[in-house]
Amino acid sequence: MTEISAGAARLETFGVGVLRWRWPIIALTLLFVVFMAAGGQYIKISNDSRIFFSEDNPQLIAFEALEATYTEANTVLIAVAPKPDTQSTSIFTNDALAAVSELTELGWLLPFSTRVDSLTNYSHTWADEDELIVEDLVPVTGELSIQDLARVEDIALNEIQLVNRLVAADGGTTAVLVNFVLPDESGEAVTEISDQVKDIVAAARLAHPELNYYVTGSIITSRAFGDATFDDLATLGPIIIGVILVVMALLLRSITGTIATLLVVLFAAITAMGFAGWTGMILSSGNVGAPTIIMTVAIAHSVHIISTIMLGMRTGLAKREAILESLRVNFFPVFLTTITTAIGFLSMNFSDAPPFHNLGNLVALGIVAAMIFALTFVPALVYILPFRVRPRRTGQAEFFDSLGAFVVRRRTPLLFGMTAIIIGLAAGVPQVELNDNWTKYFDDRYEFRRDTDYIINNLTGVEAFEFSLPAGGEGAINDPEYLARVDEFAEWYRGQPKITHVSAFSDIMKRLNMNMHGDDPAYYRIPEEHDLAAQYLLLYELSLPFGRDLNDQIDVAKSATRMTVVGRDMSAKEQRASADAANQWLKDNMPAEMVTEATGLTMMFAYISKRNIEGMLKGTVIAMAIISLILIVALKSIPIGLLSLVPNFVP
């Protein structure tokens, strides 16, 4: 017996076994799917944006070190602005300031909140002879006079720590910024915080109908990712099922065939998602599309099996013989396609983002499950259910027969034509940029996107670059030379493109120096002596109210300070360029002990696409090498095996 006939005999035996044990196969399949579906109750969906970063991601490590030194950066920013149809276009009115004051007080009541900054509670400093006065910019004493409102406006719009951060330069928008320290399991905390923020904003709209409110921040971003995940699960699944039903009904024109195909893709998706639940896998917006991908890819297996059965029955074979012939013809191609496709998706494990690892693993599992169902459950179901096809009339040509004849007949022009098209399209590959903007991950359906766009256009940016600037020793942040260097770096960054705000410790010290010299603007500069600067800082810290300390800007040992740079509407490419320029400036202009690199959530996202692409390219090369070897061995031909890679590379 030849090798081919031996293989055919084994496939014949397999097919006969499937039909003989059709009822047990269907029963076991249904039991297995029910068991896997039960795992769905344990699926965990995370709305933590940091889930996209692996534990050894250098940007994540740097950011966590920054948060450990200072405070965590988990924020909610609530912007307030007069409605366009109101008389006033300024937020420096009693009504607007009252609304801001109320939001400030409510911000302290939010779960896990540790700090609230706003225009009304800004720690304004001034001198009363030799005494330093630290008080809220807007006192809670009822309505302010026109003169008091003008004074508050003048101070706010000339305060470098407020403009383009908590108040717009034109005075048309202000904001309340709340910071949180989240527990280790932050998912429920994010939901709880965002829900309560929604409630207090809704109440504020009722209390002050003449004002508009806009909400953004890292907490709201995380919630938006979670909401988008649920939306995808709720909308894409039914859509793809509907498309499958329509397409299969039109192509197969068989109720049994359509039902069998639909069940296979559903079973495959359920198997993968059930596995995610049973194994404690965490789903996020980065991998929630797995069921959709599985159903899209897995449909081909069943179509091959069923269409070949229909073809056999049209040529006069009985249903049993047509099923056996379909298994004989399709077993090897379906198996080979499944293995190579699964390897391709498994290559996503080379990505730097853990959600993409899960995405690749789930899709690979779903595709393998679909193959098993297509080779066992589908033949068994078709054999049991009524399955009739319309016999093909003599001389009637199938569409794909005609297509095949056309390709053979026009092979030369098709070869050169397609080659030219491929080369032309490939010429655009070098133009691809590793560039994105995380706010544009969401469309205008999401209130988060609309609110963030307003804040970017009317108040401040949402891209923050963080720098921890070492001073060289304990208490060294009071060294005038160090403060001058920090101030020089801050002024350089203020002149960079798309930078809206820079918060530096040197600004505080310059203001304190001015205050301690009778508020003389000529003394708005760095203190001249270390001891004097230390005295000013101590006096200032002792005067600050609860929750307004400087722990977010200076470390405990007073050996380093934090500088925050805010950019507006910057793409990932622009963010990387800005950070690289800053890193280089520090190397060129600062002593070695002050050289550091930009970090922050913004930098993490700015580099994630670049790191993912680099990892995926490595994975793709390895996957294609493995697939090449499999095809060469399976097809027993090096030329044909290599040629079969073209349809994989070209798309």
C-alpha positions, 0 to 999 in steps of 0.5 A: 500500500502506498503512503497516499492510499494509507493516508486515505484509508486512515481518513476513511476510517476517521470519517466512518467513525465520526458518522458511526458515533455521531450522537455521542459526538454531538452530545459530548460537543454540547457538554463541552461547550456548556462547560466552557461557557460556564467559565464566562462568569469568571471573566475579568474585565480590567479598565486599568490603562496600565494593563497594556504594559508588561512588568519589565516595560522601562517606561512603566518601571520609571513611572512607578519609581516616580510615583514611589518617590512623590505621589501617584498620578491618578486624576480626575479633572472637572472643567467648568465654563459659562454656557455660550448663551449666557451673558458672561464669558468669564469664570470670574463671577460669583456663580462660577466661583461658587460652583468651583468651590462646591466641586472642590469640597465634594472632591475631598469626599470622593473615595481614595482622594488625597488632594484637590486643587482648584482656583478657589483653594489655590494657596495664594501667598503674600506679605504682611510686613515681615509675615508670610500669609498663605490663604485660599485665593477665593475665601468662602465668605459669600459673594465677592464684590466687583473689586474682589472679583477683579483682584482674584482674576488679576492674581489668577491670570498672572500666576504661572502655576495656574494659567493653562492648568487650572484656569485658561489664559482668557479666563473662560474656563477653569478646573478642579483637579482631584488626585487619588491613591488607588488600591492594588485592585484598582478596577472597582475603585475606578468604577466607584470614583467615576460613578460618583464623579458623574453624580456630583457633576450631574448635581452641579449642572442642576445647581448651576444651569448657567455653566457647562461641565467637562470631565477627563483625567486618567481615572476617566480614561481608564473608565472609558477603556472599560466602557469601550470594552463592554460596548464592543462585546455588546455590539460587535458580537451580534453584528458578526453573527448577523453577517454570518447568517446572511452571508451563509444563507446567500452562499450555501442556500441551506438551512442546515449548512447555515445552522452548522456553520453558525454553531461552529463559530459560536462554539469556537468563540465560547470555548476561547472566552470560557477558557479565559474565564476558567484560567483567570485571564484578564480582558481589556480593550486590547483583547476583547475583539478575540471573539469577533476575530475567531468567528471571522476566521473560523467560518472558513473551516465549516464552509469548506466542509459543507460546500464540498458535501454539497458539491458531492451531492450535486454530482450524484453522491449520497449524503453519507458518501459526500460527507466521507469525501468532504472529510477526505478532501478537506481534512489535510488542508483544514488542519494545515491552515489551522496550524499555520494560522494559529502559529501566526496569532501565537506570534503576538506573544512577542508584543510588549503589551500583555493584552495582545498576548492574551488576544493571540492565545485566545484566537489561536485556541478558538481557531483550533477549537473551530477546526475540531468542531468542523471536522467532527460536529459538522459532519455528525450534525449534517448527517443527522439533519435533513440536508438537500441540495439542488442537483447541478444541471448539465453544462452549468458552470460554478462561479469558481470553476469559471474563475479558475479557468479565467486565471489559467487562461490569463495567467501571464497578464495576471502575474505581471499585473498583480506583481506591479500592484504589489510592488506599487503598494509595497512602496508605501510601507516606508511611509508608515509612521509609528504614531498615534494619539490615545484620546483619538482611540475613542470617537465622538460617541463617547462623552469622554472624547468630547469633554477631553477635546473641549479641555484640550482646545480651551484649557490645558493639554492632557499629555504630561511629561514628568521629570524627577530632578536630583539635587545631589543630597539631602536638603540640596533642593534649597541650593540656589545653584540647583534651583537656578538650573531647575528654573533654566530647564523649566524656561527652556521647556516653556518655549517648546512647541505645543507646551502649555504649562510647566510646573517647577519647584523653582517657581514656588521659591521665586514667589516666596523670595518675592513675598519675603521682600515685601512682594516687590516684583524685582525679587521674583527670582531664586533666593541667593542663599541656601539657608535663606531658601530653606527658611522660606520653604519651611515657613511656607510648608508650616503655613499650608493647610491640610492636603495642600503639602508639597509631597507631590513636588519634593521628596521626603529627604528634600533631595529631588524635585518633580517637574511636570510639563503639560503638552496639548494635542500631541501625537505619540511621535511629537511626544517622543520627539519632545521627550528626546529633546528634553533628555538631550538638553539635560545631558548638554546643560546639566551636571551629571547628577541632574541628568534624568529622563522624561517619564509618566503615563504619556510617555508609556503610551508614546512608546507602546506602539513603537515597542509593540511593532518592534516585538511583533516584527520579530514575532512575525519573522519567527512565525513565518520561518516556522510556517515555511518549514511546515509548508515545505514538509507538508507539501514535500516541495521547497518551491511550492512551500515557499510560493505558498508564503506569498499570499501570507506576506502580501496582505 
